[in-house]
Amino acid sequence: MDLAFTPDELAFRDEIRTWVKDNLPADISQKVHAAMRLTRDDMQRWAKILGKKGWLGWGWPTQFGGPGWTAVQKHLFEEECALAGAPRVVPFGPVMVAPVIMAFGNAEQHKRFLPGIASGEVWWSQGYSEPGSGSDLASLKTRAERVGDKYIVNGQKTWTTLGQYGEWIFCLVRTSTEGKPQTGISFLLIDMKSPGITVRPIKLLDGECEVNEVWFDNVEVPAENLIGEENKGWNYAKHLLAHERTNIADVNRAKRELERLKRIAKAEGVYDDLRFRDEIAKLEVDIVALEMLVLRVLSAEKSGKNSLDIAGLLKIKGSEIQQRYTELMMQAAGPFALPFIFEAMDAGWQGNFPGGVVANAPLAANYFNMRKTTIYGGSNEVQRNIVAQTVLG
């Protein structure tokens, strides 16, 4: 693989950099660089700005309204957005369910669902994990029974990220108990305003309610919201999970956070410690290696190859890197990393707390939050088994 960018690619990067600089709201960028709390409005504002430009679906082909960029162009776009301090695009709509709708949905579903995703107007959530069915998705129990032209859905989803904001949710549901567990699963799109849906936020260690329980009590879902064929949802889920695990790697955010780590280390006077700099250097090497893996996956997708095995590697390495940079930030700041009272930070009260670096304030919260990365999206232990089976046989 030639890792040198062409003159056209460099010109494209400059175009993206200029546009992001001119259009990314300064207040949002400031929050991202300091790892401060982002509100729903912050995330939605940026999504709609991208949507108006036609770039919220930056990975989409032109036939569905996307820019039709190459794998390298998509990577450069993501990198410039991350380095500028743009919020990470909530992936459930444009990155995850949209490719499934494009690949397996019908023309009416394309017309009905894709425009709202592309514009950033509709907030999507993911309904995969259940109590007892996290990494082992095939054991899910949420049931969808076909009654005439509707499905009646009963069950529970959990760890639904930002589900409290969701307007639509894509769900894996069980439509048959015959044969292998994987063969009885279907892929449904469900309006979260439907009667019978209850969303219950779950407070995490960092004090935030980032994830939720979602309950379905005799929820009626039109049969026209079924994607593809009944009982073929497992195949569609695998298609989606390849996109999810690529996205979970989040290499461009890692590059931005690496620079933040260096700033914190310098501000706290530990950057001159050679042993600590060794740890930063090792992290930087791993981030560069991760970037090469990301480019490999994107190249495989472009050529139509199945990249799920490599996506598993991305998920493993990306999640471990996210944990490492939060750990190193905590070590750099020492006891000044402990305060993480979001309400105080939002009000500006912690700007002069001991240590003097406001960016240190949420470090403990970020550290706690990143404990999840090796579990969600398929735990790293399960991913290693998949990689071993796929690569080693």
C-alpha positions in Angstrom: 0.0 0.0 0.0 1.4 3.4 -1.0 1.0 5.6 2.1 2.0 8.9 0.4 -1.0 11.1 -0.5 -1.3 12.3 -4.1 -1.4 16.0 -4.9 -5.2 15.7 -5.5 -5.6 14.1 -2.1 -3.6 16.8 -0.4 -5.7 19.5 -2.2 -8.8 17.7 -1.0 -7.5 17.7 2.6 -6.9 21.5 2.4 -10.4 22.0 1.1 -11.9 20.0 4.0 -9.7 21.8 6.5 -10.7 25.2 5.3 -14.4 24.3 5.2 -14.4 22.8 8.7 -12.5 25.8 10.1 -15.1 28.2 8.6 -18.2 26.1 9.6 -17.5 24.4 12.9 -19.0 26.5 15.8 -16.2 27.7 18.1 -18.1 26.9 21.2 -18.5 23.3 20.2 -14.8 22.9 19.2 -13.7 24.4 22.5 -15.8 21.8 24.4 -14.4 19.0 22.4 -10.8 20.0 22.9 -11.3 20.3 26.6 -13.4 17.0 26.8 -16.3 18.9 28.2 -19.9 17.7 28.2 -21.6 17.9 24.8 -25.4 18.4 24.8 -27.9 16.9 22.4 -28.1 20.3 20.7 -24.3 20.5 20.3 -24.2 17.1 18.5 -27.3 17.8 16.5 -26.1 21.3 15.4 -22.9 19.9 13.9 -24.8 17.0 12.3 -27.2 19.4 10.6 -24.3 21.6 9.4 -22.7 18.5 7.8 -26.1 17.5 6.4 -26.7 20.8 4.8 -23.4 20.5 3.0 -24.2 16.9 2.0 -21.4 15.4 4.1 -23.2 13.8 7.1 -23.3 10.7 4.9 -19.6 11.1 4.0 -19.2 7.4 3.3 -22.3 7.1 1.1 -22.2 6.5 -2.6 -23.5 9.2 -5.0 -26.6 7.2 -5.9 -27.9 7.7 -2.4 -27.0 11.4 -2.1 -23.5 10.9 -0.7 -20.3 12.6 -2.0 -19.0 9.3 -3.4 -15.5 9.8 -1.9 -12.7 7.3 -2.1 -11.5 5.5 1.0 -8.6 7.9 1.4 -10.9 10.9 1.0 -13.2 9.6 3.7 -10.2 9.1 6.0 -8.9 12.6 5.4 -12.4 14.1 6.1 -12.6 12.2 9.4 -9.1 13.2 10.4 -9.6 16.9 9.7 -12.9 17.0 11.6 -11.4 15.3 14.6 -8.3 17.4 14.7 -10.4 20.6 14.4 -12.4 19.6 17.4 -15.6 18.6 15.7 -17.9 16.2 17.7 -17.8 12.6 16.8 -20.8 12.1 14.5 -23.4 9.9 16.3 -22.9 6.8 14.1 -26.2 4.9 14.4 -27.9 6.7 11.5 -25.3 7.6 8.9 -22.6 5.1 9.6 -24.5 2.0 10.8 -28.2 1.6 9.8 -28.0 3.6 6.5 -25.6 1.1 4.8 -27.9 -1.7 5.8 -31.0 0.1 4.4 -29.0 0.9 1.2 -27.8 -2.7 0.8 -30.9 -4.7 1.9 -33.8 -2.3 2.0 -36.3 -1.7 -0.9 -36.7 1.5 -3.0 -39.6 2.7 -0.8 -37.4 2.3 2.4 -34.6 4.2 0.7 -36.9 7.1 -0.1 -38.5 7.0 3.3 -35.6 6.8 5.7 -32.3 7.9 4.0 -33.2 11.7 3.6 -33.8 12.2 7.3 -30.5 10.4 8.1 -28.6 12.4 5.5 -29.9 15.8 6.8 -29.2 15.0 10.5 -32.9 15.7 11.3 -33.7 12.2 12.6 -31.8 10.8 15.6 -31.3 7.0 15.4 -30.5 4.5 18.2 -29.3 0.9 18.1 -31.3 -1.9 19.7 -28.9 -4.9 19.8 -27.7 -5.7 23.3 -30.1 -7.3 25.9 -29.6 -8.5 29.5 -27.7 -11.7 29.0 -27.2 -11.0 25.2 -24.4 -8.6 24.8 -21.4 -10.1 22.9 -23.5 -13.2 22.2 -26.2 -11.5 20.1 -27.6 -14.7 18.8 -29.1 -15.4 22.2 -31.4 -12.3 22.1 -34.9 -12.8 23.3 -36.9 -9.7 22.2 -39.7 -11.2 20.3 -41.5 -9.9 17.2 -44.7 -11.8 16.2 -46.2 -11.3 12.8 -50.0 -10.5 13.1 -51.4 -9.5 9.7 -49.6 -6.5 8.4 -47.9 -5.7 11.7 -45.3 -7.1 14.1 -46.0 -7.1 17.8 -42.7 -6.5 19.7 -42.1 -7.5 23.3 -38.8 -7.5 25.2 -36.0 -5.3 26.4 -32.8 -3.8 25.0 -30.1 -2.4 27.2 -26.9 -0.2 26.9 -28.7 1.8 24.2 -26.3 4.6 23.7 -28.0 8.1 23.8 -31.3 6.3 23.5 -33.0 9.0 25.5 -32.6 11.2 22.4 -33.7 8.5 19.9 -36.5 9.1 17.5 -36.1 5.8 15.6 -34.3 2.6 16.6 -33.1 -0.3 14.5 -33.5 -3.6 16.4 -32.6 -7.2 16.1 -35.7 -9.2 17.1 -36.5 -12.9 17.2 -39.1 -14.0 14.7 -38.5 -17.7 14.9 -37.2 -20.3 17.4 -36.6 -23.0 14.8 -33.1 -24.1 13.8 -29.9 -22.3 14.9 -30.4 -19.2 17.0 -28.9 -17.0 14.2 -31.5 -18.1 11.7 -34.5 -16.8 13.6 -33.5 -13.1 13.8 -35.0 -10.2 11.8 -34.0 -6.6 11.4 -36.8 -4.1 12.3 -36.9 -0.3 12.1 -39.1 1.0 15.0 -40.5 4.5 15.7 -39.5 5.3 19.3 -42.7 7.4 19.7 -44.8 4.2 19.3 -47.1 3.3 22.3 -45.5 0.7 24.5 -41.9 1.9 24.3 -40.3 3.0 27.6 -36.8 4.4 27.8 -35.0 4.3 31.2 -31.6 6.0 31.5 -28.8 4.2 33.3 -26.4 6.4 35.3 -22.7 5.4 34.8 -19.6 5.7 37.0 -18.9 9.2 35.5 -22.3 10.4 36.6 -23.7 10.6 33.0 -26.7 8.8 31.6 -25.1 7.9 28.3 -26.8 4.5 28.0 -30.4 3.4 28.5 -32.7 0.5 28.9 -35.5 0.3 26.2 -38.6 -1.7 27.0 -41.1 -2.9 24.3 -44.6 -3.8 25.6 -46.8 -5.0 22.8 -45.3 -2.4 20.4 -47.0 -2.4 17.0 -44.5 -2.1 14.1 -45.7 -2.0 10.5 -44.4 -5.0 8.5 -43.2 -2.6 5.9 -40.5 -1.6 8.4 -38.8 -5.0 8.1 -35.5 -4.8 6.3 -34.9 -7.5 3.8 -36.3 -10.9 4.5 -37.7 -12.3 7.7 -35.2 -14.4 9.7 -32.3 -13.1 7.7 -31.4 -10.3 10.1 -28.2 -12.0 11.3 -26.7 -11.5 7.9 -27.6 -7.8 7.9 -26.3 -7.4 11.4 -22.9 -8.8 10.3 -22.8 -6.2 7.5 -23.5 -3.5 10.1 -21.0 -4.7 12.7 -18.2 -4.4 10.2 -19.0 -0.7 10.0 -19.4 -0.4 13.7 -16.1 -1.9 14.6 -14.3 0.3 12.0 -16.0 3.3 13.6 -15.2 2.1 17.2 -11.4 2.2 16.3 -11.8 6.0 16.2 -8.2 6.5 15.2 -8.6 10.2 14.4 -9.9 11.0 17.8 -7.0 9.1 19.2 -4.6 11.3 17.3 -6.4 14.4 18.7 -6.3 13.1 22.2 -2.6 12.2 21.9 -1.9 15.9 21.4 -4.1 16.7 24.4 -2.1 14.2 26.4 1.1 16.0 25.5 -0.4 19.4 26.4 -1.5 18.1 29.8 1.9 16.4 30.4 3.7 19.7 29.6 1.3 21.8 31.8 1.8 19.4 34.7 5.6 19.3 34.4 5.9 15.6 33.6 6.7 15.8 29.9 10.4 16.0 30.8 10.3 12.7 32.5 11.9 10.3 30.0 10.1 7.3 31.3 6.7 9.0 30.9 7.7 10.2 27.4 8.5 6.6 26.5 4.9 5.7 27.3 3.7 8.6 25.1 6.0 7.4 22.3 4.7 3.8 22.5 1.2 5.1 22.4 2.0 7.2 19.3 3.5 4.3 17.5 0.4 2.2 18.2 -1.9 5.0 16.9 0.1 5.1 13.7 -0.2 1.3 13.3 -3.9 1.6 14.0 -4.3 4.2 11.3 -2.6 1.8 8.8 -5.1 -0.9 9.8 -8.0 1.5 9.2 -6.8 2.4 5.7 -6.5 -1.4 5.0 -10.1 -1.9 6.0 -11.3 1.0 3.9 -9.4 -0.3 1.0 -10.9 -3.7 1.4 -14.4 -2.2 1.5 -13.7 -0.3 -1.7 -12.7 -3.5 -3.5 -15.7 -5.4 -2.2 -13.8 -7.8 0.0 -15.1 -9.0 3.4 -13.1 -7.1 6.0 -14.9 -8.4 9.1 -11.8 -10.1 10.4 -9.7 -7.0 10.1 -12.6 -4.9 11.6 -12.3 -7.2 14.7 -8.6 -6.3 15.0 -9.5 -2.6 14.7 -12.0 -2.9 17.5 -9.5 -4.6 19.8 -6.6 -2.2 19.2 -8.7 0.9 19.0 -10.5 0.3 22.3 -7.3 -0.5 24.1 -5.7 2.7 22.8 -8.6 4.7 24.1 -8.1 3.3 27.5 -4.4 3.9 27.4 -4.6 7.6 26.6 -7.1 8.2 29.4 -4.9 6.3 31.8 -1.8 8.4 30.8 -3.8 11.6 31.2 -4.7 10.6 34.7 -1.1 9.8 35.5 0.1 13.1 34.1 -2.4 15.2 36.1 -2.1 13.1 39.3 -4.6 14.2 42.0 -5.7 17.1 39.9 -7.5 14.6 37.6 -10.0 13.7 40.3 -12.7 16.4 40.1 -15.4 15.6 37.6 -18.4 17.6 38.6 -19.9 18.4 35.2 -22.4 20.9 36.5 -19.6 22.9 38.0 -17.6 22.8 34.8 -20.6 23.8 32.7 -21.0 26.8 35.0 -17.4 27.7 34.8 -16.7 27.2 38.5 -13.8 24.8 38.1 -11.7 27.1 35.9 -9.5 28.0 38.8 -9.5 24.7 40.7 -6.1 23.4 42.1 -3.8 22.4 39.3 -4.9 25.4 37.2 -5.6 23.4 34.0 -9.3 23.3 33.3 -8.8 20.5 30.7 -7.8 18.3 33.6 -11.2 18.5 35.3 -13.1 15.8 33.4 -10.1 13.3 33.2 -11.5 11.0 35.9 -14.9 10.9 34.2 -13.3 10.2 30.8 -11.2 7.4 32.4 -14.3 5.8 33.9 -16.2 6.1 30.7 -13.5 4.4 28.6 -13.6 1.3 30.7 -16.5 0.2 28.5 -14.6 0.3 25.2 -13.2 -3.2 25.5 -16.7 -4.6 26.2 -19.2 -2.9 23.8 -19.5 -3.7 20.1 -18.5 -7.3 20.9 -16.1 -7.8 23.8 -12.4 -8.0 23.0 -12.3 -11.6 24.2 -15.0 -12.6 21.7 -13.3 -10.5 19.0 -10.0 -12.4 19.6 -11.8 -15.7 19.2 -13.4 -14.5 15.9 -10.0 -13.3 14.6 -8.4 -16.6 15.6 -11.1 -18.6 13.8 -11.1 -16.4 10.7 -7.3 -15.9 10.3 -5.9 -19.1 11.8 -8.7 -21.4 10.9 
